[in-house]
Amino acid sequence: MTTPSRGPEERNFSDPLRATQAATVMLDEQGRVTGWSREAEALLGYRAQEVLGQSIDTLSARTDGDRTGEWLTQLSNSEHFHHVTLRHRSGRRLRVAAAFCRLPDTVEGPTVLLSLEDAEEFKDRQMQQAMVHGIATQATVALTIYGTDLRVAWANTAARQELPGPFAQYLGRSKDELYPGSQMLSAQHPSSVTQLMSSVLDTGQSVRGLHYRGRPPADPGREHVWSLSYYRLQDAEGRPLGVCEESVDVTDLHQAQRRLALLNEASVLIGSTLGLSRTVEELAEVLVPQVADFTAVDLLGDVLGSGELAAPSSDRTGDMRRVVHRSVREGLPEAVVAPGQTVGYPAGSPQWQSLATGRPILNAVLDLSSPWLLQDPVRESRMRRVGIHSHLVVPLRARGITLGVATLMRWRTPDPFTGEDLLLVEELTARAAVCIDNARRYNREHRSALTLQRSLLPHELPADTAVEAAYRYLPADIEAGVGGDWFDVLPLACARVGLVVGDVVGHGIRAAATMGRLRTAVHTLADLDLSPEELLVHLDDLVSRLADEAEAAHPTGVEGVVGATCLYGIYDPVTRRATFARAGHPPPALAHLEKAMEFPDIPAGPPLGIGGLPFESAEIEIPEGALFALYTDGLITASDGDVDTGLERLTFALAHPDRPLEEICGTIERVLLPDHPADDVAFLVARPRPLTAESVATWNLPFELSSVGLARKMASDRLTQWRLEELSFSAELIVSELVTNAIRHAHGPIALRLIRTRNRLICTASDTSSTSPHLRRARLSDEGGRGLFLVAQFAQRWGTRHTAEGKVIWAELAIPQAEYGGEASSESNMTP
């Protein structure tokens, strides 16, 4: 059977010493061949019979000038390999590496052993041997060989540097014994390295790039991280010889990657909201436990307030307040003060110095006998008891201003703070400081906008109106900013009441200011006694003009956007009906005592500011015991953004409308609103107070002057019935002038009405003319023109309202509470 030839790598691997693979030639003292190996035959091509007894020099490929046997003489006088050129049997030249070795003399005389090897293969083998030697003595990669018992059998120089003392003491020990308490950082492998090596030894499957953390015997005070690789060692027949471990210390790289990951995490986490306190909490969450065992963040009072920041100085340490602190241990044993309290750091403390200079203070090894700690026995005692050994204070600076300081301490982590830790914390605090300053600035603007908005909203609703009302206004969370929601209850003529809810597009001070302008406009237009659809038409014109002005001021920005929605209604307690019109706003909700809640079909007009489209109104009857709710869209979209779901929840919250209004408002708030709504929410709940039939008196009068006297008498009789005789003179004068004015300047028929509310007596005269009277001062020569002047003098208020049939002139008198209060206490003129 022919043995298959092996390549150079296989031959070298199967016989590392080359003792059985080298071409050997035996020579006698005269250089004649006395022995010729099969390897020599394979190398030079000559069979033994062809060269035995001949001089080896005959095989050399001499050039002109070479002397016979010269190369052999040089080789015999050297202890190293020499390169010579021999002649192959085929005639080609063959360069070989030759070594000369004298053997002990035999009975036949001196004997020489000549070793020959192809020069290229010899060069490759030298490189391999040099490489092996370099790996063993000079390589930076630590190599450790574990035998089949998985215990140390050999280690190169790099590996031995982690093992102080004589290496012999570590032979026969396992990896877990050399590095107790260490752990692998990958959950995909067995829990111990010994188990992992056992798997590699059994399966032959290599493992690469495994991260391993522990403390080497040569540096037990510092934790290291290594990248480990394992592969099985085996002989030429595949029998396992052990496991080789390649170990590279990647501690610095691992820490750099950890710092980079932490910075990336911080960039996502810190500043995720515009809440100042939340931003500080996010900084503490990043620092503990990744960097420190305890951290405390203290900010200056100006930062937490709404004023301008003053230049920081060391004497302002008493003005700092604890915002947040965080520890790896429950109960915060390191904390001396609670969040919200003032932190008083003594003079000379790291916090004092950092605030004064704007620079960090690193005490890698904290001296508990420092003078500043002796001045603060409480902190000194706490630090000593907890075992704090390393201390770091970093200022929080943004835009050239110091906002406060962050204090970091270590007690569970044995490693002290280093310069690399300082650089990392400075980067984190720098990012956090900018976010904190942004939050501070936004909070100041938010408070300004909220103050403006609250000043523009009604502080309390009028009590003596035709409805009992309650409301809630909840500004948006701090991220969305203050919006432009508003509401109002407006007393109107003839005991009626106007109800309005609106919402301005956008957030911030501009939205609040626009809301104030629209609310003022609604007040003015409502005083003109316009119908709901007419009021929205005028309001739409105003919003269009405001939008044009804003666009002219900001032609390229969104600041020029002005728009709003509005719902306006008028409730008449005499007719017990309400008229509503809406501009892009949700319809009102009407809750009944004995049937399901309904959303009246009010024609949906366009939002204000669109222009060119009409608004329509709808009249609905308000039954006994019912109530209606007006709201902005933020109420029904606050939970999950689904309008249908919001309306269902509103239906549930308005059930049992006979409950107190404040209780109903509380239910709406709990059922529909989250803790921090994303949009402003305003809603108004109103329970009508319809007038009883006994509180309204109406007479149709003939269109003639004799009706004036009849009107005075009927008014006097009704006031006597109502026990309001004290108002008879004023009321008769007003009634007389109103009826006289209608007869002289209008058209018939004429209707006179007296309305008695809780605190007012209202006199009205209606006719079919649309001409409005005007108050003027009559001259001495004028025979008339004093009627309305007298009405204005005696009445508390007076005015004109237009109707579909003509107009109504009305005047109000205040009812003396001493007289009317007794009657009101026993029998109200309004239904409950």
Buried (B, 14 or more C-beta within 10 A) or exposed (E): EEEEEBEBEEBBEEBEEBEEBBBBBBBBEEBBBBBBBEBBBEBBBBEEEBBBEEBBBEBBBBEEEEEEBEBBBEBBEEEEBEEBBBBBBEEEEBEBBBBBEEEEEEEEEEBBBBBBBBBEBBEBBEEBEEEEEEBBEEBEBBBBBBBBEBBBBBBBBBBBBBBBEEBEEBEEEBBBEBBEEBEBEEEEBEEBBBEBBBBBBEEEEEBEEBBBBBBBEEEEEEBBBBBBBBBBBEEEEEEBBBBBBBBBBBBEEBBEEBBEEBBEBBEEBBBEBBBBBBBBBBBBBBBBBBBBBBBBBBBBBBBBEEEEBEEBEBEBBEBBBBBBBBBBEEEBBBBBBEBEEEBBBBEBBBBBBBBBEBEBBBBBEBEBEBEBBEBBEEBBEBBEEBEBBBBBBBBBBBEEBBBBBBBBBBBBBEEBBBEEBBEBBBBBBBBBBBBBBBBBBBBBBBBBBBBBBBEBBBEEBEEEBBBBBBBBBBBBBBBBBBBBBBBBBBBBBBBBBBBBBBBBBBBBBBBBBBBBBBBEBBEEBBBEBBBBBBBBBBBBBBBBEBBEEBBEEEEEEEEBBBBBBBBBBBBBBBBBBBBBBBBBBBBBBBBBEEEEBBBBEBBEBBBBBBEEEEBEBBBBEBBEBBBBBBBBBBBBBBBEEEEEBBBBBBBEBBEEBEEEBEEBBBBBBEBBBEEBBBBBBBBBBBBBBBBEEEBBBEBEBEBEEEBBEBBBEBBBEBBEEBEBEBBBEBBBBBBBBBBBBBBEEBBBBBBBBBBBBBBBBBBBBBBBBEEEBEEEEEEEEEEEEBBBEBBBEBBEBBBBBBEEEBBBBBBBBBBEEEBBEEBBEEEBBBBE
